[in-house]
């Protein structure tokens, strides 16, 4: 069982549907494999992609799968999702 799972959103940043699918798939996979930490890499940029990721994670049916979400300390281009 891996300690963390990482998903990089750089290849799909132009498509809203692909972003949503990538985040949801990674979250469901991490929860299913009982991974403690999911790293989502939206990149630094202007913060638009990070905002989309946080909005996706805030959906009530996804919120049940994790304990908390935070930005990586010292790296604003990475979102850390701590699972239950």
N, CA, C and O atoms as a GROMACS GRO file, in nm:
protein
  336
    1UNK      N    1   0.085  -0.118   0.000
    1UNK     CA    2   0.000   0.000   0.000
    1UNK      C    3   0.090   0.124   0.000
    1UNK      O    4   0.169   0.143   0.092
    2UNK      N    5   0.078   0.208  -0.100
    2UNK     CA    6   0.162   0.329  -0.106
    2UNK      C    7   0.117   0.433  -0.003
    2UNK      O    8   0.000   0.437   0.036
    3UNK      N    9   0.212   0.517   0.040
    3UNK     CA   10   0.181   0.623   0.137
    3UNK      C   11   0.106   0.737   0.073
    3UNK      O   12   0.021   0.800   0.136
    4UNK      N   13   0.137   0.764  -0.055
    4UNK     CA   14   0.071   0.875  -0.122
    4UNK      C   15   0.050   0.844  -0.269
    4UNK      O   16   0.117   0.759  -0.327
    5UNK      N   17  -0.045   0.914  -0.325
    5UNK     CA   18  -0.078   0.904  -0.467
    5UNK      C   19  -0.069   1.045  -0.523
    5UNK      O   20  -0.117   1.139  -0.460
    6UNK      N   21  -0.009   1.060  -0.639
    6UNK     CA   22   0.011   1.192  -0.699
    6UNK      C   23  -0.058   1.198  -0.834
    6UNK      O   24  -0.050   1.106  -0.914
    7UNK      N   25  -0.127   1.311  -0.858
    7UNK     CA   26  -0.188   1.335  -0.989
    7UNK      C   27  -0.146   1.474  -1.036
    7UNK      O   28  -0.162   1.574  -0.965
    8UNK      N   29  -0.091   1.479  -1.156
    8UNK     CA   30  -0.045   1.605  -1.215
    8UNK      C   31  -0.149   1.651  -1.316
    8UNK      O   32  -0.182   1.577  -1.409
    9UNK      N   33  -0.199   1.772  -1.300
    9UNK     CA   34  -0.305   1.823  -1.387
    9UNK      C   35  -0.253   1.903  -1.506
    9UNK      O   36  -0.333   1.954  -1.584
   10UNK      N   37  -0.124   1.916  -1.520
   10UNK     CA   38  -0.069   1.993  -1.632
   10UNK      C   39  -0.115   1.941  -1.770
   10UNK      O   40  -0.146   2.023  -1.857
   11UNK      N   41  -0.122   1.809  -1.792
   11UNK     CA   42  -0.164   1.762  -1.925
   11UNK      C   43  -0.312   1.790  -1.958
   11UNK      O   44  -0.349   1.788  -2.076
   12UNK      N   45  -0.395   1.815  -1.859
   12UNK     CA   46  -0.539   1.829  -1.884
   12UNK      C   47  -0.593   1.966  -1.846
   12UNK      O   48  -0.714   1.983  -1.834
   13UNK      N   49  -0.507   2.064  -1.827
   13UNK     CA   50  -0.550   2.192  -1.770
   13UNK      C   51  -0.648   2.270  -1.857
   13UNK      O   52  -0.712   2.362  -1.807
   14UNK      N   53  -0.662   2.239  -1.983
   14UNK     CA   54  -0.750   2.315  -2.072
   14UNK      C   55  -0.895   2.266  -2.071
   14UNK      O   56  -0.985   2.339  -2.112
   15UNK      N   57  -0.917   2.145  -2.026
   15UNK     CA   58  -1.050   2.086  -2.033
   15UNK      C   59  -1.111   2.073  -1.893
   15UNK      O   60  -1.060   1.999  -1.809
   16UNK      N   61  -1.220   2.143  -1.871
   16UNK     CA   62  -1.290   2.138  -1.742
   16UNK      C   63  -1.333   1.995  -1.708
   16UNK      O   64  -1.318   1.951  -1.594
   17UNK      N   65  -1.384   1.925  -1.806
   17UNK     CA   66  -1.430   1.788  -1.784
   17UNK      C   67  -1.313   1.696  -1.748
   17UNK      O   68  -1.326   1.612  -1.659
   18UNK      N   69  -1.200   1.711  -1.816
   18UNK     CA   70  -1.084   1.627  -1.787
   18UNK      C   71  -1.026   1.656  -1.649
   18UNK      O   72  -0.980   1.565  -1.581
   19UNK      N   73  -1.029   1.782  -1.607
   19UNK     CA   74  -0.982   1.819  -1.474
   19UNK      C   75  -1.070   1.751  -1.369
   19UNK      O   76  -1.019   1.689  -1.275
   20UNK      N   77  -1.200   1.763  -1.385
   20UNK     CA   78  -1.294   1.702  -1.291
   20UNK      C   79  -1.275   1.551  -1.285
   20UNK      O   80  -1.271   1.493  -1.177
   21UNK      N   81  -1.265   1.488  -1.402
   21UNK     CA   82  -1.247   1.343  -1.406
   21UNK      C   83  -1.116   1.300  -1.341
   21UNK      O   84  -1.112   1.201  -1.269
   22UNK      N   85  -1.009   1.374  -1.366
   22UNK     CA   86  -0.878   1.339  -1.309
   22UNK      C   87  -0.880   1.349  -1.156
   22UNK      O   88  -0.829   1.261  -1.087
   23UNK      N   89  -0.939   1.455  -1.104
   23UNK     CA   90  -0.945   1.474  -0.959
   23UNK      C   91  -1.034   1.367  -0.895
   23UNK      O   92  -0.996   1.304  -0.796
   24UNK      N   93  -1.151   1.345  -0.951
   24UNK     CA   94  -1.244   1.246  -0.896
   24UNK      C   95  -1.185   1.105  -0.901
   24UNK      O   96  -1.193   1.030  -0.804
   25UNK      N   97  -1.127   1.069  -1.014
   25UNK     CA   98  -1.067   0.936  -1.030
   25UNK      C   99  -0.954   0.915  -0.929
   25UNK      O  100  -0.945   0.809  -0.866
   26UNK      N  101  -0.868   1.016  -0.914
   26UNK     CA  102  -0.758   1.004  -0.818
   26UNK      C  103  -0.810   0.993  -0.676
   26UNK      O  104  -0.757   0.914  -0.597
   27UNK      N  105  -0.911   1.070  -0.642
   27UNK     CA  106  -0.966   1.066  -0.507
   27UNK      C  107  -1.032   0.930  -0.477
   27UNK      O  108  -1.011   0.872  -0.370
   28UNK      N  109  -1.111   0.880  -0.571
   28UNK     CA  110  -1.174   0.749  -0.552
   28UNK      C  111  -1.069   0.637  -0.545
   28UNK      O  112  -1.082   0.544  -0.465
   29UNK      N  113  -0.965   0.648  -0.629
   29UNK     CA  114  -0.859   0.548  -0.626
   29UNK      C  115  -0.785   0.551  -0.494
   29UNK      O  116  -0.758   0.446  -0.435
   30UNK      N  117  -0.751   0.671  -0.446
   30UNK     CA  118  -0.680   0.684  -0.318
   30UNK      C  119  -0.764   0.630  -0.203
   30UNK      O  120  -0.712   0.561  -0.115
   31UNK      N  121  -0.893   0.660  -0.204
   31UNK     CA  122  -0.981   0.610  -0.098
   31UNK      C  123  -0.995   0.458  -0.106
   31UNK      O  124  -0.996   0.390  -0.003
   32UNK      N  125  -1.005   0.406  -0.226
   32UNK     CA  126  -1.019   0.261  -0.244
   32UNK      C  127  -0.895   0.185  -0.204
   32UNK      O  128  -0.903   0.074  -0.152
   33UNK      N  129  -0.779   0.243  -0.230
   33UNK     CA  130  -0.652   0.178  -0.196
   33UNK      C  131  -0.606   0.213  -0.055
   33UNK      O  132  -0.499   0.171  -0.012
   34UNK      N  133  -0.686   0.291   0.017
   34UNK     CA  134  -0.656   0.334   0.153
   34UNK      C  135  -0.522   0.406   0.164
   34UNK      O  136  -0.442   0.380   0.254
   35UNK      N  137  -0.498   0.496   0.068
   35UNK     CA  138  -0.377   0.578   0.068
   35UNK      C  139  -0.400   0.695   0.165
   35UNK      O  140  -0.509   0.752   0.170
   36UNK      N  141  -0.299   0.730   0.241
   36UNK     CA  142  -0.313   0.834   0.343
   36UNK      C  143  -0.314   0.975   0.285
   36UNK      O  144  -0.378   1.064   0.340
   37UNK      N  145  -0.243   0.995   0.173
   37UNK     CA  146  -0.225   1.130   0.120
   37UNK      C  147  -0.238   1.130  -0.032
   37UNK      O  148  -0.179   1.046  -0.101
   38UNK      N  149  -0.316   1.223  -0.083
   38UNK     CA  150  -0.330   1.244  -0.227
   38UNK      C  151  -0.270   1.380  -0.259
   38UNK      O  152  -0.313   1.481  -0.204
   39UNK      N  153  -0.171   1.383  -0.348
   39UNK     CA  154  -0.110   1.508  -0.393
   39UNK      C  155  -0.168   1.543  -0.529
   39UNK      O  156  -0.160   1.464  -0.622
   40UNK      N  157  -0.226   1.660  -0.539
   40UNK     CA  158  -0.278   1.709  -0.666
   40UNK      C  159  -0.192   1.827  -0.705
   40UNK      O  160  -0.177   1.922  -0.628
   41UNK      N  161  -0.135   1.822  -0.826
   41UNK     CA  162  -0.043   1.926  -0.870
   41UNK      C  163  -0.110   2.010  -0.980
   41UNK      O  164  -0.108   1.973  -1.097
   42UNK      N  165  -0.171   2.123  -0.941
   42UNK     CA  166  -0.229   2.212  -1.042
   42UNK      C  167  -0.126   2.310  -1.096
   42UNK      O  168  -0.150   2.373  -1.199
   43UNK      N  169  -0.013   2.324  -1.030
   43UNK     CA  170   0.090   2.419  -1.071
   43UNK      C  171   0.070   2.554  -1.006
   43UNK      O  172  -0.036   2.582  -0.949
   44UNK      N  173   0.170   2.638  -1.014
   44UNK     CA  174   0.164   2.768  -0.947
   44UNK      C  175   0.079   2.865  -1.026
   44UNK      O  176  -0.030   2.900  -0.979
   45UNK      N  177   0.120   2.908  -1.140
   45UNK     CA  178   0.040   2.994  -1.228
   45UNK      C  179  -0.039   3.102  -1.157
   45UNK      O  180   0.006   3.158  -1.057
   46UNK      N  181  -0.157   3.132  -1.211
   46UNK     CA  182  -0.241   3.238  -1.156
   46UNK      C  183  -0.333   3.189  -1.044
   46UNK      O  184  -0.396   3.271  -0.976
   47UNK      N  185  -0.342   3.060  -1.025
   47UNK     CA  186  -0.427   3.006  -0.919
   47UNK      C  187  -0.564   2.964  -0.966
   47UNK      O  188  -0.643   2.914  -0.886
   48UNK      N  189  -0.594   2.981  -1.094
   48UNK     CA  190  -0.725   2.945  -1.147
   48UNK      C  191  -0.749   2.794  -1.139
   48UNK      O  192  -0.856   2.750  -1.097
   49UNK      N  193  -0.651   2.717  -1.178
   49UNK     CA  194  -0.666   2.571  -1.175
   49UNK      C  195  -0.676   2.520  -1.032
   49UNK      O  196  -0.754   2.429  -1.004
   50UNK      N  197  -0.599   2.579  -0.941
   50UNK     CA  198  -0.606   2.542  -0.800
   50UNK      C  199  -0.747   2.570  -0.746
   50UNK      O  200  -0.801   2.491  -0.669
   51UNK      N  201  -0.804   2.683  -0.785
   51UNK     CA  202  -0.940   2.717  -0.741
   51UNK      C  203  -1.042   2.616  -0.792
   51UNK      O  204  -1.135   2.580  -0.719
   52UNK      N  205  -1.026   2.571  -0.915
   52UNK     CA  206  -1.116   2.469  -0.971
   52UNK      C  207  -1.104   2.339  -0.892
   52UNK      O  208  -1.204   2.274  -0.861
   53UNK      N  209  -0.980   2.301  -0.861
   53UNK     CA  210  -0.957   2.177  -0.785
   53UNK      C  211  -1.022   2.186  -0.648
   53UNK      O  212  -1.089   2.092  -0.605
   54UNK      N  213  -1.005   2.298  -0.580
   54UNK     CA  214  -1.065   2.315  -0.447
   54UNK      C  215  -1.218   2.314  -0.455
   54UNK      O  216  -1.283   2.263  -0.364
   55UNK      N  217  -1.275   2.369  -0.561
   55UNK     CA  218  -1.420   2.368  -0.579
   55UNK      C  219  -1.470   2.224  -0.602
   55UNK      O  220  -1.575   2.186  -0.550
   56UNK      N  221  -1.396   2.148  -0.678
   56UNK     CA  222  -1.434   2.007  -0.701
   56UNK      C  223  -1.429   1.931  -0.569
   56UNK      O  224  -1.520   1.855  -0.538
   57UNK      N  225  -1.323   1.951  -0.492
   57UNK     CA  226  -1.307   1.880  -0.366
   57UNK      C  227  -1.410   1.921  -0.261
   57UNK      O  228  -1.438   1.845  -0.168
   58UNK      N  229  -1.468   2.039  -0.275
   58UNK     CA  230  -1.566   2.088  -0.178
   58UNK      C  231  -1.705   2.029  -0.199
   58UNK      O  232  -1.794   2.053  -0.118
   59UNK      N  233  -1.726   1.954  -0.306
   59UNK     CA  234  -1.857   1.894  -0.330
   59UNK      C  235  -1.888   1.795  -0.217
   59UNK      O  236  -1.802   1.715  -0.179
   60UNK      N  237  -2.010   1.799  -0.164
   60UNK     CA  238  -2.044   1.718  -0.046
   60UNK      C  239  -2.018   1.568  -0.062
   60UNK      O  240  -1.971   1.503   0.032
   61UNK      N  241  -2.046   1.511  -0.179
   61UNK     CA  242  -2.026   1.368  -0.196
   61UNK      C  243  -1.878   1.330  -0.200
   61UNK      O  244  -1.843   1.216  -0.171
   62UNK      N  245  -1.792   1.424  -0.236
   62UNK     CA  246  -1.648   1.397  -0.235
   62UNK      C  247  -1.588   1.432  -0.099
   62UNK      O  248  -1.490   1.372  -0.056
   63UNK      N  249  -1.647   1.528  -0.032
   63UNK     CA  250  -1.598   1.574   0.099
   63UNK      C  251  -1.597   1.460   0.201
   63UNK      O  252  -1.515   1.460   0.293
   64UNK      N  253  -1.685   1.366   0.186
   64UNK     CA  254  -1.693   1.252   0.279
   64UNK      C  255  -1.572   1.160   0.271
   64UNK      O  256  -1.547   1.083   0.364
   65UNK      N  257  -1.497   1.168   0.163
   65UNK     CA  258  -1.386   1.075   0.142
   65UNK      C  259  -1.255   1.118   0.209
   65UNK      O  260  -1.164   1.037   0.223
   66UNK      N  261  -1.246   1.244   0.249
   66UNK     CA  262  -1.120   1.290   0.306
   66UNK      C  263  -1.142   1.370   0.434
   66UNK      O  264  -1.253   1.414   0.463
   67UNK      N  265  -1.032   1.386   0.510
   67UNK     CA  266  -1.035   1.459   0.636
   67UNK      C  267  -1.014   1.607   0.616
   67UNK      O  268  -1.092   1.688   0.667
   68UNK      N  269  -0.908   1.644   0.543
   68UNK     CA  270  -0.879   1.786   0.522
   68UNK      C  271  -0.798   1.807   0.395
   68UNK      O  272  -0.737   1.714   0.341
   69UNK      N  273  -0.800   1.932   0.350
   69UNK     CA  274  -0.725   1.974   0.230
   69UNK      C  275  -0.638   2.092   0.271
   69UNK      O  276  -0.681   2.179   0.346
   70UNK      N  277  -0.514   2.094   0.221
   70UNK     CA  278  -0.425   2.206   0.248
   70UNK      C  279  -0.330   2.227   0.132
   70UNK      O  280  -0.309   2.137   0.050
   71UNK      N  281  -0.273   2.346   0.125
   71UNK     CA  282  -0.166   2.372   0.030
   71UNK      C  283  -0.039   2.317   0.090
   71UNK      O  284  -0.020   2.324   0.212
   72UNK      N  285   0.048   2.265   0.007
   72UNK     CA  286   0.175   2.212   0.056
   72UNK      C  287   0.257   2.326   0.116
   72UNK      O  288   0.270   2.431   0.054
   73UNK      N  289   0.311   2.306   0.234
   73UNK     CA  290   0.393   2.412   0.295
   73UNK      C  291   0.513   2.444   0.206
   73UNK      O  292   0.591   2.356   0.171
   74UNK      N  293   0.526   2.570   0.170
   74UNK     CA  294   0.638   2.613   0.087
   74UNK      C  295   0.621   2.586  -0.061
   74UNK      O  296   0.712   2.615  -0.139
   75UNK      N  297   0.507   2.531  -0.102
   75UNK     CA  298   0.485   2.502  -0.244
   75UNK      C  299   0.338   2.526  -0.277
   75UNK      O  300   0.255   2.438  -0.258
   76UNK      N  301   0.307   2.645  -0.326
   76UNK     CA  302   0.168   2.678  -0.356
   76UNK      C  303   0.115   2.609  -0.480
   76UNK      O  304  -0.004   2.623  -0.511
   77UNK      N  305   0.196   2.535  -0.551
   77UNK     CA  306   0.153   2.464  -0.671
   77UNK      C  307   0.109   2.322  -0.645
   77UNK      O  308   0.094   2.243  -0.739
   78UNK      N  309   0.089   2.286  -0.518
   78UNK     CA  310   0.052   2.150  -0.482
   78UNK      C  311  -0.057   2.154  -0.376
   78UNK      O  312  -0.047   2.227  -0.277
   79UNK      N  313  -0.162   2.076  -0.397
   79UNK     CA  314  -0.272   2.064  -0.301
   79UNK      C  315  -0.263   1.926  -0.238
   79UNK      O  316  -0.254   1.825  -0.308
   80UNK      N  317  -0.264   1.921  -0.105
   80UNK     CA  318  -0.256   1.795  -0.033
   80UNK      C  319  -0.393   1.759   0.024
   80UNK      O  320  -0.457   1.840   0.091
   81UNK      N  321  -0.437   1.638  -0.005
   81UNK     CA  322  -0.566   1.589   0.044
   81UNK      C  323  -0.536   1.474   0.141
   81UNK      O  324  -0.484   1.370   0.101
   82UNK      N  325  -0.570   1.494   0.266
   82UNK     CA  326  -0.549   1.392   0.369
   82UNK      C  327  -0.675   1.309   0.380
   82UNK      O  328  -0.782   1.360   0.415
   83UNK      N  329  -0.660   1.180   0.351
   83UNK     CA  330  -0.776   1.091   0.352
   83UNK      C  331  -0.800   1.034   0.489
   83UNK      O  332  -0.714   1.038   0.577
   84UNK      N  333  -0.919   0.979   0.507
   84UNK     CA  334  -0.960   0.922   0.637
   84UNK      C  335  -0.886   0.796   0.668
   84UNK      O  336  -0.909   0.736   0.774
   0.00000   0.00000   0.00000
